[in-house]
């Protein structure tokens, strides 16, 4: 019995390139479930202030996340209403 790998690493990367890409992917045809304690209550927290020196970087990252459909902009938190 041989211990030789049947494929090398580069072949695996090529075969599963959609998994190993540098881009963000999405899961399709699956439902997610979140289990909460029945006695839990939602809590609203005021957002933290961002240091001025990091504000521009944060805004650029948020814009990138909106473009990539990771986040969606909202005016008011649904929990606050």
C-alpha positions in Angstrom: 0.0 0.0 0.0 1.4 3.4 -1.0 1.3 6.5 1.1 1.7 8.7 -2.0 -0.9 11.5 -2.3 -3.1 11.0 -5.3 -3.1 14.7 -6.1 -0.9 17.6 -5.1 -1.8 20.8 -3.4 -1.9 22.8 -6.6 -4.4 20.4 -8.2 -6.6 20.7 -5.1 -6.5 24.5 -5.3 -7.4 24.4 -8.9 -10.2 21.8 -8.5 -11.8 23.8 -5.6 -10.9 27.3 -6.7 -14.3 28.7 -5.7 -13.6 27.7 -2.1 -10.1 28.9 -1.9 -10.6 32.3 -3.7 -9.8 35.5 -1.9 -13.4 36.8 -2.4 -16.2 36.5 0.0 -18.8 33.9 -0.9 -22.3 33.1 0.2 -24.1 29.9 1.2 -27.1 29.1 -0.9 -29.9 26.6 -0.4 -29.3 26.3 3.3 -31.4 27.7 6.2 -29.7 29.0 9.3 -31.2 28.6 12.8 -30.4 30.6 15.9 -31.4 29.1 19.1 -32.0 31.6 22.0 -32.9 31.1 25.6 -36.7 31.5 25.8 -36.2 33.9 28.8 -33.8 36.2 27.0 -34.7 39.7 26.2 -33.1 41.8 23.4 -30.8 44.7 24.6 -30.0 47.9 22.8 -26.5 49.4 23.2 -25.4 52.8 22.1 -22.7 52.5 19.5 -19.1 53.2 20.5 -17.4 56.3 19.3 -14.6 55.8 16.7 -11.3 57.6 17.2 -10.9 60.4 14.7 -7.7 58.9 13.3 -9.5 55.6 12.4 -12.8 57.2 11.1 -11.8 57.3 7.4 -10.5 53.8 7.4 -13.7 52.6 9.1 -15.9 54.3 6.6 -14.0 52.8 3.7 -14.3 49.4 5.2 -18.0 49.8 5.8 -18.5 51.0 2.2 -16.6 47.9 1.0 -18.8 45.6 3.1 -22.0 47.2 1.7 -20.7 46.8 -1.9 -20.0 43.1 -1.1 -23.5 42.6 0.4 -22.0 41.8 3.8 -23.9 44.7 5.4 -26.9 46.7 4.3 -27.3 50.4 5.4 -30.1 51.2 7.8 -31.3 54.5 9.2 -32.5 53.2 12.6 -32.0 49.9 14.4 -35.0 47.7 14.2 -34.5 47.0 17.9 -34.6 50.7 18.8 -38.1 51.2 17.4 
